Amino acid sequence: MFEKLLKRKESSADTDRLTAALEEKVPAHIAIIMDGNGRWAKMRGLPRIAGHHEGMKTVRRITKLASRMGVEVLTLYAFSTENWKRPKTEVDFLMRLPEEFLSSYLPELVEENVRVVMMGEQDKLPPHTKKAVHRAIHDTQHNTGLVLNFALNYGSRSEIADAVRELAAEAAAGLLNPEDVTEQHITDRLMTGALPEPDLLIRTSGEVRLSNFMLWQLAYTEFWFTETLWPDFDSDSMLDAIENYQRRNRRYGGLKGDEAT
């Protein structure tokens, strides 16, 4: 299996390091804020869209690596509800990327047993974007491997507000007693209700903020920030993040072992 892992010219995860990482607990759900495409392009004197196109190749590499490492869910922050504020030419290009990515790599995703899902406000997406996403969801719906969850036109505050409105409507209809509302009621009504909460959040490019991404779901997630720009994020970078995660002591607000004495 290890010999099949994709390798970049810059660096590759050698078999020994990968084997060691797999001997420890691999995060079941990894969420990534893919940042730095524009800066990557600017550093090379290229238009921003060139960085987005290169970033698409990174999505392919990291998806295959995560799948082969046994990660159960990979959530990628592809386009936020705030990204509509960018120049129209850039937004139009970003809305074409899912179509290009999925049309090019869908056979590979099927071969890898990857199941594609999406969270976000689909109604505002262009028809060609929705068509590409729906096709990928349909063609991979019976796959049983890695769940590749694209956060597309997604905003966490809006997601939480929608969940609260749904609960309020149920309460108004007499279907739910407001005093009985629990955290689980909100969790179940989020777009990720059917998915486990992320174990590890990765953000590239050196920015240290969440940018309205999965604010509810990340309550006990381990964060890992890197200066690496998303187009340069490779197998070594992914293993850096996973190895750092494996060294952490996740207590979920409690104590473990000798800490309790």
N, C-alpha and C positions, 0 to 999 in steps of 0.2 A: 504493500500500500504506500509506503513512504516514498518509494522510487517514483511514484506517479504524481507526487505533489508538484504543483507549478513552481517554477523558479524564475526569479528576475535576474537580470544581468548584474545589478548592483550587489545583491546578496541573496543567500538562500538559507533556509532552516535546515541544518544538517541532521542526519538521521539520529545521532546520539541525543541532541538537544530535544528533538521532537519526541523521541521515545521517553525521555525523562519527564517531559511535560505531561505526557499521556499517563504516566504512572501516578500522577496526582489528580485531584478532582478538577476536571475541566468545567468551566462555567456552563450551566445549562442554557442560559439566555444571555447573549451579549448584545448590547445596544451601542451603536456608533453614531456620533455626530461627525459627519464627514465634512471637514472644514479645510480650507486652504487652496482650493482649486484656482481661484482668481490670483492669489499671490504667487502660486507656482508658475502660472502663465506670465505674469508681469515680470518675474525674475528672469524670464527667458525672452522677454520682448515680444511676447505673443498675446493675442486677444484673450480675454477671460474665457471665452467659449472653448478655447483650446485646452484650458485647464479642466473644464468640466468634462470634455471628451476623454482626457487622460484619466480623470477620476473614475470614469465608467469602467475603464480597464481594471482599475484597482478593485472595484466592486466584484468583478468576475473572479479575480485571484483570491480575494479574501473569502468570498462565498464558498469556493471550492475547498479552501484550506479548512474553514470552519466545519464544513460538511464532513470532511475526512477525519477531523479530530473528534467528532462525536458531539459537537455543539447541537443543541436541540432547536434553538431559535436564534436567528440573527436579525435584529431590527436595525434598519438603516434610515437615518433622517435624510431623506432625499430632497424635500421641498417643504418649507414651512409656510404657514398662512401669512407670514410677514414678507416672504420672498417676492410677493406680487409687486412690492414697492420698487423692485429693481428695474433697470431699463427694459423696455418692451422687447428689444432684440435679444437680450439675454434670457428673459422669461420664455420667449418663444422657443429658443434653443433648448432650454431646460425641459420644456414640455415635450420636446421631440426625443429627448434622451431615453425615456422609458421605452418608447417604440423601437428605437434603434437597438438598445440593449437587449430587449426581450426577443426581438426578431432575429438578432444575431446569435444569442446564447441560449435561447429556450431549449433547443435540442440537448445542449450540455446539462442544463438544469434537470431535464427529464432523465437523462442518463445518470445523473448524480442522485436521483430520487429526491430532489428538492421540491418542496411545495411552496408556491408563491401565494402570499396574502398581502393585503394592503390595509392600512389604517389612514384615515384622513377624510376630508370632505370631497367626495367624488363629484358632486353636482357642479362644482365650479371648474372642473378640469375640462380641457378641450376634448372634443369627441375622439380625435385620433389617439390621445393619451389614454382615455378610458377604454377604448377598444383594445389597445395593446395589453393593458393591465388585465382586463377581463379575460382576454384570450389566454394569458399566462396562468391566471387563477384556474380557469376551466381545464386547461391541458395538464395541469399538475395536481389537480384536486385529490387524486387518489394516491399520490406519492406519500410515503411514510417516513421519509428522512428529515433533514433539516427544514425548518419552516423559515423561509426568507420573507420577512415582513417589511415592506416598503412603507415608510411614513411619508406620504405624498399629499401635499396641501394639508398638513397636520399642524395643529396648535393645541397644546395641552390645556390651557385655560378654557378654550372653547369646548374641548372635550369634557372637562369637568363640569362646566356650566350645563352642557347637554344632559349629562347624567343626573344632575340636580333637578333640572326641569322635568325629566322623566319620572323621578321619584315624587316630585311635587304633584304631577298630574295623577299619579297612582294614588297619592294620599287624598287629593281632591275628589277622586272617584270612589273613595272609600275602600280601595283595595289594599291600602297599607296604612298602618297607624304610625304617624310621625315619630312617636316615642320609641318605636321598634326599629327605626333605621339604624343600621350599623355600618362600619367601614366596608364590610363585605358587600352590602347593598350597592355602594358606590363603585367598588371594584368590579362587580359583575356587570355594571352598565357602561363601563368604559370600553373603548374600541379594542382593548387588549384583554377583555374579560375571559377569553378562552385560552389565554397564554399565561405561562408563569411570569412573575415579575423578574426584571433583569437582575442578574447576579453581578454583572460587570458593565460599566459604562466607559466607553473610550471616546475621547474628543481629541482630534488632531489639530495641528497648526498653532498650538501654544495658547489658544484662548481658554480661559478658565471660567466658564459659565454654562448654564443649561439651555439658554435661548428658547424657553417655552417648550421644552421637550420632556414629556413623560413625568411631569412634576409629581403626580400622585404615585406612580409606579416605582419611582427611584428612591423611595423613603429609606430603604436599607441596602441600596445597591453600593457596591464598591466603585469608586471613581478612579480613573487613570487618565492623566493628561500628558500629551506629548507635543514637542515642538515640531515633529515631523508633519509635513504637509500631506494631505490625503493622497495626491497622486504618487507620492514617494513611500506611502505606507505599504510595507511588504510583509513577507512571512516572518522575518526577524522581528519587525515591529509588533506583529500580532503575538508572537511568542514572548516578547518583553512584557506585554500587558498581561498575558495569561500567567506567566511566572510570578509577576508582582502580585497578582490576585491570589495565587496559591500560597504565598507567604503571609497573607493576612489572616487575622483571627476574627472571624465574623461572630459577633456576640448578640446582635439584634436587640441591643439595650440591656442585655443580661450579663452574667458572668459565666466563665467556663473554667473547669478544672480548679487549679490552685487559687485562682482569683476569688473564688467564692468562700475561701477559708480565711 
